[in-house]
Amino acid sequence: MSRIIYVNGHYRRYGEAGVHVEDRGLQFADSVYEVIEIYNTQLIDPTRHLDRLERSMNELSISPPMSRSALSHIIEQTVRRNRVHNGIVYLQVTRGTAPRDFPINGKDLSPTLICIARATSRSARDSIAAKGISVVTVPDIRWGRCDIKTVMLLPAVLAKSSAHQAGASEAWLVDTDGWITEGASSNAWILNQDNELQTRSLSHALLPGITRQTLIEVAGKTGIRVVEQAFNAEQAYTAKEAFNTSASATIMPVVRIDEQSIGSGTPGPITQKLRQVFHHHAERIPASARPAKY
Ligand code: PDD
């Protein structure tokens, strides 16, 4: 079945969907995005993702392309037209199209909206999670507002590529003081020597992950203490367990960091437990029916 993509008011075939060559998303990365998981035909944590999209637009003074209910309708339609049962919805909003010129001021552009729904293999992801993944640490060379989910992703592309070249699946980014900020496309966690889940506290240095936030609540309900505090590579090497969180992989066990095996070198029991119960605790809205709240 051919895939259908929503772009600026139209549902187009994959090969025919496009934006203008002077879209500011293309020329300046003047653009924000979201990735929402679809699990068993349900959107996971859609309210938090759409809240964060609004925040990202607001931080950059990009006008929302439409109301939340209209956006939810487009998500619903795109998921339905592509018959996605498990996978992701990708939303991107750019400031719009104008002759190339750096300043934003005085430009009243109509934003570009793109919505893609893509099926991914749950069983493939589950078998990766059963073994756990390797990560490598690389310097964090990103800008000063990583809390905004922009498409300025070249440092993440380079970090992830060097991870792949080293035979790993993810890169953990290390700031100039030696603290791990987050993964190239995930938040980074360890289970420390005090049996606490530890992840860096929020700031401009990292993305406020939706999976991270929901997991903090899940951990609270299951009686596991969470500390939001930075850790360095040495602390990670000697952690009892480690994992990443993201909408596309939920909780992904990490069994190797650089040259060090973590714990027993297999996914840790706490990590596995959290992965098992995560969806049960998250907000789940049928992907083809609009949540009442919108
Ligand atoms: N990435 N940190 C970064 C830098 C990310 O790009 C992501 C998500 C996360 C996790 O956030 P969340 O739990 O809200 O997905 C943390 C998405 C999945 C991506 O770019 O594909």
Boltz pocket constraint, residues with backbone or C-beta under 6 A from the ligand:
constraints:
  - pocket:
      binder: B
      contacts: [[A, 35], [A, 146], [A, 182], [A, 183], [A, 184], [A, 185], [A, 186], [A, 187], [A, 207], [A, 208], [A, 209], [A, 210], [A, 211], [A, 212], [A, 245], [A, 246], [A, 247], [A, 248]]
      max_distance: 6.0
